[in-house]
């Protein structure tokens, strides 16, 4: 659903009554709910990106899609093949036996891994988020394994402006939040009409949907996070 579709959904939900707020205000209310969802949710997303490395100490920079707001994990498509596994082993009387060459290769391989860590020649990544939500952040990758040609990026999801929301889980949250938020604004408008001696149920609508909105925010906090989001102290 786009914002226009959500607007029609909200107006139909309120029928046969009509909102006193214009469509532009209702659209802004919907955007406000989406902004709140973006800053308080941690919906998981995984995407693959092409990546190449020119050498063991080279650095690769990938521009991610703007819908990824934070990165929690980066996995190369292939790992370095361990040379010790290339030599065959045998099983005699239920005991696995390897020759002296395999034993030496394992010792060399383990020693070289510690040597790589000491020099810093291990796979690392750093994510630099963009200050503009419409522009994707930069993912810097160091020491990408030579066989790898792509990386799986795991992060948290952001709803972009004008996006067609297709996820049922996200759409359900946005619809329920938008209905409650729009009715809060509508209740506030109707409540002010009482100042000219026009009786309305604005205060009741405001109180009822404020409770729904607070419950919605609590549900978002409890059920829409699989990572700990950074908070300002």
DAGI-V155268 format. One line per field, one symbol per residue. ss: DSSP state (~ for helix, > for strand, _ for the rest). phi: phi as a letter, one per 40 degrees, with the letter a starting at -180 (. if undefined). burial: # if it has 24 or more other C-alpha atoms within 12 Angstrom, else .. A space follows every 50 residues. Layout:
# DAGI-V155268
ss=???
phi=???
burial=???
This chain:
# DAGI-V155268
ss=__~~~~~~~~~~~~________~~~~~~~~~~~~~~~~~~_>_>>>>>>> ________>>>>>____>>>>>>>>>______~~~~___>>>__>>>__~ ~~~~~~~~~~~~~~~~~~~____>>>>>_________>>>>>_______> >>>>>>>__________~~~~~~~~~~~~~~~~~~~~~~~~~~~~~____ _~~~~~~~~~~~~~~~~~~~~~~_>________
phi=.cccccdccccccccccbcccccccccccccccccccccbbbccabbbbc abbcacbcbbbbcccccccabbabbccabcccccccccbbbbfgbcbbcc cccccccccccccccccccgcbcaabbbcccbccbccbbbbbfcddccba bcbbabcbccdgcccbcccccccccccccccccccccccccccccbgbcb cdccccccccccccccccccccbbbbbcccbcc
burial=.##..##.###.......#......##.######.############.#. ###..#..##################........................ .....................####.#.#......###########.#.# ###########...#....##.###################......... .#..##..##..#..##..##..##........
